[in-house]
């Protein structure tokens, strides 16, 4: 069973799939502890806040309410809502705390593509055709290490930056893991002017790419 915080249909606003109609499947639970996390409502799994699956759909506001659901129930929910998007983004929380093979395989069988957004601190259990976005969470308070195996599995790296040390930490991680990714996106934290300038300058200097969280500029989920 998967612990679901939220399900909604929108436009993916980050990295390679920017602009793609997508169903977001947000899972509950994350021990990593990112200081700038914008989904802290997904950190804890408290049975007091367990609700029905229907109550996780198209939430009007962020909450730590969650529901249990099987892969079959998730697919049935998508079908019952009449979603037209065929790309599913599994995010969190930390989705790789779960074995994602059952839900991803089932979605693939029904014509969906899948994408995982992960911190890189848990082993990735997902089919080869699932697109993996690793947003490496380095030196966070939870004390979890970014795994070499997740860095090697990543189809793209998406790294939040606010200051030069964040760029340096990413380069150190590449050196430590022996990974030289083809796709590296820098994403300014909180759309701050200084962070955006740093990201742009670094992307130009290193031939990396910029991810600007388009959905936040558009004012959509």
Secondary structure, DSSP 4 states (H G I P E B T S, - for coil): -EEEEEEEEEE--SGGGTT-EEEEEEEP---S--TT-S-GGGS---GGGB--GGGGBT-SS--S-BEEE-HHHHHHHHHHHT----EEEEESS-GGGS--HHHHHHHHHTT-EEEEEE-S-S---S-TTSEEEE----S-TT-PPPPHHHHHH-SEEEEEESSHHHHHHHHHHHHHHT---S-EEEEEGGG-HHHHHHHHHHHHHHT-EEE--HHHHHT--
